[in-house]
């Protein structure tokens, strides 16, 4: 284990969750001189999130660039996520202004590639100890403030003390639960299923999104010639949909305007999804605790913003708490700075999206609420 400089602490920061948010935060903090324990409950370094849009929105490109991941994910076959949207007004097809800069973009890349890549980069970063098979079972608290975590590990229970505990452990965050951070719950009025297809041609060779109000669907081309095809119908359709899942899934796609030729493509995964995906938001800080990624906010998956949000919230945290996390500043002030910075950028009902000029004119009334208004 890395020997800490701070007496009384094993590390400056302990992060629960070594997926996108946690691994990105570990890298960015360590580069700023912070000593980080990165805990991951799964023991497999190649583990990845399966149920995902597999798309990183353009707002997170600067984070990918700072992490140094752009060349690696492009080499892995990531696809720039250009897209067109079907709406009540017809197709919206963003184009750059004549003689102007190109439209902002990031990438579509499957999590089976992205998660192990960013996790391995974290493990290689000086100042980061990646602790696989470590699951948080409680918090160490003193004088009303969190001072570390208790975790189960392959060697048994252990206590890891740190100046700051970061919850990057998803929408059902154990860190948030143990810190008694309440969540505001919001009903999601849609359910969703997706599958991966090979050799599925798309109009213009770019992503397609259908806003059918209230139903919705998207097709995102990914690495290795694989396209993620997802449908998110109104929950009123769920009983009939589940009677014949595969038939309903394919029929829904066939009925889309300018539907991709799904019957001639090869389905390479099962049809997976969620029939109840409640949305929530939490205050992103508590004494000695900060939350990032889905632990702070779980948005409506129809927007495909989860990966970008995970990366950006990790960056905001690193900027807010370093170098105070090393004992060279006011850490509580840094954590308090993270709270309004993150909250001001949350995609909340009625706020304009912030992914770039291509979608700034679209309103987002159901990012959190999930209601089909």
N, C-alpha and C positions, 0 to 999 in steps of 0.2 A: 504493500500500500504506500501511496505517496505520503511522506511525512509532512504534516501541516506546520505552518509557521505560527499559527495562532494557538496559544496555550489555552487548554480547556475545550478545544474543538478538534474533531477529527478532520473536518473539512470546512471550507468557507461556506459552500452551498451543497446541499444534497437534493437531487432531482429524482422524483419518482416517475418513471416512464421514459423509455429510450426509443420512442417512435420519433415522428418528425419534430414536434415541439420540443421535447426533452433533449434530443440529440443536438438540435440546432442551438438551443440555449446553452448546453454544456460546452460546445465548441466556441461560441461567441464569448461566453464568460471566461473560459480558460485562456483565450487569446488576450484577454484584458487582465491577466494575472490572478484570476480566481481559481482556487483549488476546488474541484468538483467531484462528488461521488454521483455517478449516474446509475440509478437502480432500474432494473428491468425484471419483472416477475417471470417472464419466459426465459428458459435456459438456452434456447436455440438462437444463435446470433443472426440467423437468416429469417427469423420470424417476421411476418408482415401483416398489415391490416388487409382483410379480404373485401369487406363491404365498404366500397369507396368509389367516388367518381373518377379516381386516378387522374385528376387534372389539377394543376397548380396555376392559380389565376395570376394575371400579369402584375398585380400589386406586389407579389412576392419575388419577382425577378431580382431586385436589388439584394435581397437576402441570399438567394442562391448564388449570386455573384460574389457577395462578401464571404460566403462559406467556401467559395472555390469549387462549387459543384457543377457549374455550367458545362465545362468541357467533358466531364465524366458522364453526365446524363445524356449529353448529345452523342457521345461515343456509344452509349448504351442503346441508342435508337430513339430517344425521346422526340416527340413531334411537337412543333410549335402550335400552340392552341388557337389558331385562327378559327372563327366560327361565323355562322349566319343563324338568324333567329326567325322562326315563323310566329307571327302575332296576329291579332285581329285586323291589323292594317296590311297584312301580307308579309313578305320576307323583308327583313332588315339585314342588309349586307354591308358592314362597315368597310370603308375604303379610306386610305390616307389622302390627305389634301394634296392637290398638285404641287409639286416642288416642296412639300412639307416632309416632316419626319415620318418614319414608318410607324404604324400602330403599335402600341405596347403589346407584349406577348410574354407568356412563360411557356410551360410545357405540359403535354399529356405524357405520362410515363407510369407504368404499372407499379404498384406498391411492392410487388415481389422484387423489383429492381431497386426502387428508391429507398425503401426502409433499410435493407441491409447495407446499402451504400452509405447513407448518412450516419448510420450507427457505427460502421467500421471507421469512418472519418473521425467520429467522436472518440472512439477507443484509441486512435492513433495520435490524438491531440495531446501534447504535453500538458499536464495539470488535470486531466480527466481520468478517473478510474471507472471503467464500465464494469458493473457488478451484476452479472446475469443470474437469474434464479433468485433474485431478492424481491420479496413482496412486502410492502409496508403493512404492518399489523397494528401500528399505533404511533402516537407522537410523544416525544419527550417534552414536557412542559415544566417551566419554572417561572414563578412570579407572574403568572398570567401570560407568558409568552412561549412560543414554540422554540425549542432549542435543539431539535433533531428528530430522528425517527427511530422506531423499533421495527425490525424487519426479520422475516423468516428467510433463511438462506440454506443452501445445501449443507452447511456446517452447523445449522441450528439457529436459534434466535440470537440476534445481536442488536446492539444499540449504536447508532451512528449520530454523533453530535455535530451540529453545523450552525452557523450564524443565521442561515436562511434555508427554509424548506420550500421547494417548488413542486407544485402539483402539476405534472404534465401527463396525468394518468387517465385521461379520457372523460367522457360525459358522466360516468359513474365513479368519479374520483374518490378514492379512499382518503387521500389527503384532505380534500374538502370536507368529507364526512367527519373525519377525526378532529378537524379544526372547527367543526360546527358552523361551517359557512353555509347559510341557507341558499336554496336555488329557487328562482322564479320559474315555475313550470308553465309551458304553453302547449296547447293541443296542436298536433299536426293533423290537418284534415286530409292528408294523403297517405297512401301506402306506396311502397316501391319495390320493384324487382329489376334485376339486371343480369346480363350474361355477356360473355366475351365471344366475339365472332372473328373468324379469319376470312379474308377475301370478301369483305363487304364494301363495295364501292359507295362513296358518298359524293354528292353534288359538289364539284369544285375541289374534291379531295380534302375538304376541311370539315370541322365539327358542325353538327346540325342540332338545333334546339327548337322544340315545339312548345310554345305557350298556348295551350288550347282552352284554358280558363273554364273549369278548374283543372282539367287534366293536363299532364305535361310529359314530355319525353325528351331524351337527348341521345346522340350518337357521337362519341369522342374517339377519333383515331388515335391509337397508341403505338408504342414500340413493337417491333417484330411483326408488323402488318396486322395487329390485333385491334379490333374496334370494340369499345365498351358501349353496349346498347342498353338503355335504361328506360323504364316507363314508371310514371308516378301518377296513378289515377286518383280521383276523388274516392274517399272511403265508402261512399254509397255503393260503389261498384265492387267492393271486396267480396261479399258472399258469392256472387256469380263468378267472379274472377277465380276464386279458389277452387271452384268445382272442377275446373280443368285448367290448371296453372299454365302448362306449356301451350295449350291451344289458345287460351286467353291472351297470353303474352305475345304470341306471334300474330294473332288477329289484331291486337291493338296496334302493333307496328305496321302491319299491312294497310291499315286504315289512315295512316298519317299522310298529310299533304306531301307530295313528292317523296313517298316512302322509299327507304333504301330496300334493295332487292334481297330481303332477308332469307327467302327460300333457297336462293342459290349460294348462300354463304355457309361456311362450316362453323357450327357452334362448338367451341373448345372448352367450355366450362358448364357447370350446372347453372340453372336459373336460381339465383339467391336473392334474398331481400328481407324486408322488415315490414310487418303489417301495423306495428305501433311504434313510432319513433318520436316520442315527445321531445320538444325542444326546451332548452332552459338557458338561463343566464345566472351567473353568480357574481357577487362583488369579488374582484380579482385579488384582494389582499385581506389578510388578518395578521395580528401580531406575530411576526416571525415566519409568515407564510405568504407565498404568491402563487397565483394560478395562471396557467397559460393554455392555449389550445382549447380543445373541447372541454377541459375541466372548468374553464371560465365561461365559455359560450359554445353551445351546440346549436348551430343554425340549421335552417331547412336545407336538406340535401339537394333540392331542386336547383339551387344556385351554384353548386359545385365549388364552394369557397372554403371548405374545411382545411384543405392542405395549405392554401395561401394564408389563411388565418393562423394556423399553427406556426408557420415560419415567421410571419410578421410579429406575432405576439411574443415569440421567443426573442426576436431582435429588440423589441421595445423593452423587455425585461432586462436584457444585458446592458442596454444603454442607461437604464434607470438606476441599477443597483451597483454597477462596478464604477469606481474601485471601492466603494463603501463596504462591499461584501468581504474585502480582505482585511477590514479593520482600520482602513485609512480614511474613513469618512463616516457620515451619519447614515447608517443603513436604514433605520426606520423612515427617515426622510426619503431615501431612494425608493423604498417600497411604496410609500405614499405617492411618490411621483409616478410610479408605474400604474397605480390605480386609475387616476384621471386620464392618463395617456391612453391606456387601453380602453377605458369606458368611452372616451370621446370618439374612438374609432370603431366601436362596435356597430355591426350592421343591424340597426334597429328599425322597427316599423316606421315607414314614411321617410326615412333618410335616403338620400341618393347614394347609389353604389359608388365605390371608389376604385374601380378596377382599371380606369383609363377612359379616354375620350370616347371609346367605342360604345360604352354603355352608360355614360353619365346621364343620358336623357331618360333612362328607364327608372321608374320608381319601384321600391321594394316593400309593398305593404304587408308581405307575409314571410319575411325572412325569419322572424322569430315566431310570429303567431301561427303560421302555417295554415291560416284560414283562407279559403278560396273566395275572397271577396273581389 
